[in-house]
């Protein structure tokens, strides 16, 4: 968690929701937790995702949990 936050800071990103269970799903299914990250602008989010520090962490996330990023 600490490593993720340090990748967000340069882009103004912060967690709005982290690990909250999906209590109510009005359509379809959501079999897990919810994570929402906010950025000041779309460009910041794209720059963060493509940044070298975050790219280095992606294998840690994908090896330890299933999920989609959108």
MMTF fields as JSON, N, C-alpha, C and O atoms, coordinates in Angstrom:
{
  "mmtfVersion": "1.0.0",
  "mmtfProducer": "UNKNOWN",
  "numBonds": 279,
  "numAtoms": 280,
  "numGroups": 70,
  "numChains": 1,
  "numModels": 1,
  "chainsPerModel": [1],
  "groupsPerChain": [70],
  "chainIdList": ["A"],
  "bondAtomList": [4, 2, 8, 6, 12, 10, 16, 14, 20, 18, 24, 22, 28, 26, 32, 30, 36, 34, 40, 38, 44, 42, 48, 46, 52, 50, 56, 54, 60, 58, 64, 62, 68, 66, 72, 70, 76, 74, 80, 78, 84, 82, 88, 86, 92, 90, 96, 94, 100, 98, 104, 102, 108, 106, 112, 110, 116, 114, 120, 118, 124, 122, 128, 126, 132, 130, 136, 134, 140, 138, 144, 142, 148, 146, 152, 150, 156, 154, 160, 158, 164, 162, 168, 166, 172, 170, 176, 174, 180, 178, 184, 182, 188, 186, 192, 190, 196, 194, 200, 198, 204, 202, 208, 206, 212, 210, 216, 214, 220, 218, 224, 222, 228, 226, 232, 230, 236, 234, 240, 238, 244, 242, 248, 246, 252, 250, 256, 254, 260, 258, 264, 262, 268, 266, 272, 270, 276, 274],
  "bondOrderList": [1, 1, 1, 1, 1, 1, 1, 1, 1, 1, 1, 1, 1, 1, 1, 1, 1, 1, 1, 1, 1, 1, 1, 1, 1, 1, 1, 1, 1, 1, 1, 1, 1, 1, 1, 1, 1, 1, 1, 1, 1, 1, 1, 1, 1, 1, 1, 1, 1, 1, 1, 1, 1, 1, 1, 1, 1, 1, 1, 1, 1, 1, 1, 1, 1, 1, 1, 1, 1],
  "groupList": [{"groupName": "UNK", "atomNameList": ["N", "CA", "C", "O"], "elementList": ["N", "C", "C", "O"], "formalChargeList": [0, 0, 0, 0], "bondAtomList": [1, 0, 2, 1, 3, 2], "bondOrderList": [1, 1, 2], "singleLetterCode": "X", "chemCompType": "L-PEPTIDE LINKING"}],
  "groupTypeList": [0, 0, 0, 0, 0, 0, 0, 0, 0, 0, 0, 0, 0, 0, 0, 0, 0, 0, 0, 0, 0, 0, 0, 0, 0, 0, 0, 0, 0, 0, 0, 0, 0, 0, 0, 0, 0, 0, 0, 0, 0, 0, 0, 0, 0, 0, 0, 0, 0, 0, 0, 0, 0, 0, 0, 0, 0, 0, 0, 0, 0, 0, 0, 0, 0, 0, 0, 0, 0, 0],
  "groupIdList": [1, 2, 3, 4, 5, 6, 7, 8, 9, 10, 11, 12, 13, 14, 15, 16, 17, 18, 19, 20, 21, 22, 23, 24, 25, 26, 27, 28, 29, 30, 31, 32, 33, 34, 35, 36, 37, 38, 39, 40, 41, 42, 43, 44, 45, 46, 47, 48, 49, 50, 51, 52, 53, 54, 55, 56, 57, 58, 59, 60, 61, 62, 63, 64, 65, 66, 67, 68, 69, 70],
  "secStructList": [7, 2, 2, 2, 2, 2, 2, 2, 2, 6, 6, 6, 7, 3, 3, 3, 3, 3, 3, 3, 3, 7, 7, 7, 7, 1, 1, 1, 7, 7, 7, 1, 3, 3, 3, 3, 3, 3, 7, 1, 1, 2, 2, 2, 2, 2, 2, 2, 2, 2, 1, 2, 2, 2, 2, 2, 2, 2, 2, 2, 2, 2, 2, 2, 7, 7, 7, 7, 7, 7],
  "xCoordList": [0.817, 0.0, 0.867, 0.589, 1.905, 2.786, 3.461, 3.646, 3.823, 4.484, 3.528, 3.946, 2.256, 1.291, 1.105, 1.122, 0.926, 0.7, 1.863, 1.652, 3.074, 4.224, 4.231, 4.835, 3.57, 3.474, 2.369, 2.436, 1.36, 0.242, 0.597, 0.155, 1.391, 1.667, 2.139, 1.628, 3.082, 3.538, 2.457, 2.601, 1.378, 0.315, -0.958, -1.985, -0.888, -2.039, -3.119, -4.263, -2.779, -3.762, -3.946, -3.016, -5.174, -5.451, -6.634, -7.486, -6.664, -7.736, -9.003, -8.981, -10.112, -11.428, -12.026, -12.663, -11.815, -12.292, -11.181, -10.589, -10.89, -9.863, -10.29, -10.314, -10.626, -10.94, -12.334, -12.619, -13.203, -14.566, -15.308, -15.233, -16.014, -16.798, -17.966, -18.544, -18.305, -19.452, -20.712, -21.098, -21.339, -22.499, -23.768, -24.606, -23.913, -25.122, -24.731, -24.054, -25.154, -24.869, -26.202, -26.79, -26.698, -28.024, -28.12, -29.211, -27.018, -27.019, -25.776, -24.685, -25.92, -24.785, -24.243, -24.978, -22.951, -22.344, -21.002, -20.371, -20.584, -19.304, -18.791, -19.117, -17.996, -17.621, -16.417, -15.62, -16.256, -15.061, -15.113, -16.178, -13.957, -13.813, -13.756, -13.578, -13.909, -13.901, -12.761, -12.555, -12.033, -10.984, -11.243, -11.383, -11.306, -11.488, -10.374, -10.174, -9.647, -8.559, -8.947, -9.385, -8.79, -9.111, -7.827, -6.802, -7.914, -6.824, -7.398, -8.592, -6.562, -7.072, -7.55, -8.407, -7.012, -7.403, -7.135, -6.32, -7.828, -7.66, -6.207, -5.686, -5.56, -4.167, -3.248, -2.287, -3.544, -2.758, -2.907, -1.933, -4.134, -4.376, -3.622, -3.012, -3.659, -2.949, -1.439, -0.747, -0.936, 0.503, 0.927, 1.989, 0.109, 0.419, 0.464, 1.412, -0.565, -0.628, 0.583, 1.111, 1.019, 2.159, 3.514, 4.549, 3.515, 4.796, 5.6, 5.04, 6.901, 7.795, 7.567, 7.528, 7.415, 7.193, 5.922, 5.93, 4.82, 3.6, 3.701, 3.259, 4.272, 4.428, 5.21, 4.948, 6.158, 6.935, 6.078, 6.396, 4.995, 4.124, 3.01, 2.442, 2.69, 1.583, 1.735, 0.749, 2.914, 3.021, 2.69, 2.144, 3.007, 2.651, 1.136, 0.612, 0.433, -1.036, -1.632, -2.493, -1.196, -1.823, -1.5, -2.265, -0.386, -0.06, -0.864, -1.02, -1.374, -2.004, -3.492, -4.133, -4.052, -5.498, -6.012, -5.305, -7.247, -7.918, -8.736, -9.237, -8.867, -9.697, -9.464, -8.559, -10.295, -10.198, -9.87, -10.285, -9.144, -8.862, -9.538, -9.426, -10.225, -10.868, -10.846, -11.342],
  "yCoordList": [-1.193, 0.0, 1.265, 2.217, 1.264, 2.427, 2.668, 3.815, 1.609, 1.756, 2.324, 3.087, 1.965, 2.493, 3.988, 4.761, 4.401, 5.819, 6.668, 7.767, 6.183, 6.969, 7.139, 8.088, 6.234, 6.407, 7.399, 8.05, 7.517, 8.426, 9.881, 10.779, 10.114, 11.472, 12.441, 13.56, 12.072, 13.039, 13.446, 14.459, 12.67, 12.938, 13.456, 13.621, 13.714, 14.238, 13.207, 13.569, 11.929, 10.868, 10.503, 10.582, 10.098, 9.61, 8.652, 8.725, 7.762, 6.78, 7.428, 8.11, 7.214, 7.576, 6.383, 6.526, 5.205, 3.945, 2.936, 2.859, 2.159, 1.128, -0.124, -0.157, -1.158, -2.457, -2.601, -3.583, -1.65, -1.758, -2.868, -2.956, -3.706, -4.74, -4.113, -3.122, -4.699, -4.227, -4.727, -5.882, -3.892, -4.3, -4.408, -5.273, -3.536, -3.546, -3.411, -2.457, -4.356, -4.329, -4.354, -5.424, -3.197, -3.148, -3.856, -4.27, -4.004, -4.7, -5.559, -5.121, -6.767, -7.652, -8.187, -8.332, -8.479, -9.004, -8.327, -7.846, -8.297, -7.718, -8.561, -8.293, -9.572, -10.55, -10.176, -11.051, -8.915, -8.586, -7.219, -6.71, -6.639, -5.334, -4.234, -4.502, -3.015, -1.861, -0.925, -0.647, -0.449, 0.549, 1.68, 1.449, 2.905, 4.084, 5.063, 5.429, 5.482, 6.437, 7.706, 7.642, 8.853, 10.143, 10.87, 10.77, 11.603, 12.44, 13.805, 13.921, 14.836, 16.164, 16.272, 17.102, 15.45, 15.472, 14.107, 13.331, 13.835, 12.571, 12.36, 11.248, 13.425, 13.332, 12.861, 12.131, 13.276, 12.836, 11.332, 10.635, 10.839, 9.403, 8.597, 7.576, 9.048, 8.341, 8.384, 7.388, 9.53, 9.655, 8.758, 8.138, 8.682, 7.801, 6.348, 5.628, 5.912, 4.512, 4.142, 3.037, 5.036, 4.755, 5.003, 4.716, 5.531, 5.873, 4.622, 3.57, 4.761, 3.646, 3.088, 1.87, 3.962, 3.415, 2.573, 1.531, 3.017, 2.209, 0.956, -0.115, 1.073, -0.103, -1.204, -2.388, -0.821, -1.813, -2.538, -3.664, -1.908, -2.533, -3.385, -4.224, -3.191, -3.93, -5.442, -6.099, -6.034, -7.486, -7.928, -9.014, -7.119, -7.471, -7.536, -8.451, -6.565, -6.545, -7.722, -8.418, -7.957, -8.995, -10.411, -11.339, -10.584, -11.908, -12.247, -13.42, -11.226, -11.469, -11.207, -11.454, -10.711, -10.492, -10.475, -10.1, -10.884, -10.812, -9.543, -9.091, -8.976, -7.79, -7.068, -7.39, -6.098, -5.27, -3.847, -3.387, -3.173, -1.756, -0.984, -1.344, 0.056, 0.884, 2.334, 3.184],
  "zCoordList": [0.0, 0.0, 0.0, -0.73, 0.815, 0.866, -0.476, -0.885, -1.152, -2.452, -3.489, -4.36, -3.41, -4.372, -4.154, -5.112, -2.902, -2.628, -3.114, -3.627, -2.962, -3.422, -4.936, -5.437, -5.692, -7.138, -7.499, -8.542, -6.645, -6.893, -6.616, -7.333, -5.579, -5.104, -6.193, -6.249, -7.053, -8.073, -9.071, -9.756, -9.161, -10.123, -9.457, -10.115, -8.15, -7.419, -7.162, -6.887, -7.245, -7.052, -5.589, -4.787, -5.26, -3.911, -3.954, -4.839, -2.983, -2.902, -2.375, -1.35, -3.082, -2.566, -1.845, -0.801, -2.413, -1.841, -2.032, -3.109, -0.996, -1.142, -0.399, 0.832, -1.169, -0.584, -0.013, 0.673, -0.278, 0.243, -0.49, -1.716, 0.234, -0.437, -1.186, -0.74, -2.323, -3.097, -2.399, -2.575, -1.632, -0.828, -1.649, -1.395, -2.631, -3.444, -4.901, -5.284, -5.707, -7.136, -7.862, -8.019, -8.312, -8.917, -10.265, -10.658, -10.977, -12.264, -12.379, -12.011, -12.88, -13.085, -11.771, -10.794, -11.759, -10.54, -10.319, -11.26, -9.086, -8.702, -7.55, -6.393, -7.848, -6.822, -5.975, -5.636, -5.623, -4.865, -4.244, -3.896, -4.112, -3.475, -4.531, -5.719, -4.084, -4.968, -4.568, -3.387, -5.558, -5.346, -6.328, -7.528, -5.815, -6.664, -6.329, -5.171, -7.372, -7.217, -7.961, -9.11, -7.321, -7.932, -8.324, -7.65, -9.432, -9.925, -10.282, -10.554, -10.283, -10.625, -12.075, -12.379, -12.964, -14.378, -14.994, -14.496, -16.075, -16.796, -17.201, -17.114, -17.641, -18.078, -16.947, -17.188, -15.729, -14.578, -14.378, -14.094, -14.529, -14.359, -15.41, -15.092, -16.651, -17.732, -17.505, -17.715, -17.08, -16.829, -15.672, -15.73, -14.622, -13.482, -13.931, -13.618, -14.669, -15.086, -15.941, -15.818, -16.788, -17.654, -17.012, -17.614, -15.804, -15.16, -14.812, -14.502, -14.868, -14.547, -13.133, -12.96, -12.112, -10.76, -10.648, -9.993, -11.285, -11.191, -12.055, -11.64, -13.236, -14.098, -13.386, -13.596, -12.555, -11.801, -10.769, -10.385, -10.317, -9.314, -9.911, -9.212, -11.17, -11.783, -11.631, -11.299, -11.854, -11.665, -10.232, -10.038, -9.247, -7.867, -7.714, -7.079, -8.297, -8.214, -8.96, -8.423, -10.172, -10.99, -10.516, -10.78, -9.825, -9.285, -8.037, -7.697, -7.354, -6.068, -6.023, -5.001, -7.11, -7.12, -8.537, -9.472, -8.679, -9.974, -9.999, -8.969, -11.173, -11.287, -12.592, -13.362, -12.812, -14.003, -13.589, -12.525, -14.415, -14.207, -15.331, -16.502, -14.968, -15.995, -15.599, -16.338]
}
